[in-house]
Amino acid sequence: MNDVRFILYHKQSTSGRTRFFRFAHGGVCGFVGLPTLVQVIDPEERPVSSIVPHPAALLAHIQRQLELQASDLQIDHEYREQVDTPNGII
């Protein structure tokens, strides 16, 4: 799962405030930041055959790494992006 990134955030239900978790490298993409020279791929131009890990496997991996309980995190199914990097698509 080295080529997958994720963003952890908390949405306050009463105020609408959103807070982002910042990782040790200084960015919001975990566990390592994005490389330089990335560009978001337009959803209509995404490769059709791209294979990605199942979200449940990614969530379990994140929970283990951060030593969190299964109920502490959930996946936002409305947000998924791909970026083009000099070394390929993430």
Secondary structure, DSSP 4 states (H G I P E B T S, - for coil): -TT--EE-EEE-TTT--EEE---TTSSSEESSPPPSS-EEPPGGGS-TT-----HHHHHHHHHHHHT--GGG----TT----EEETTEE-
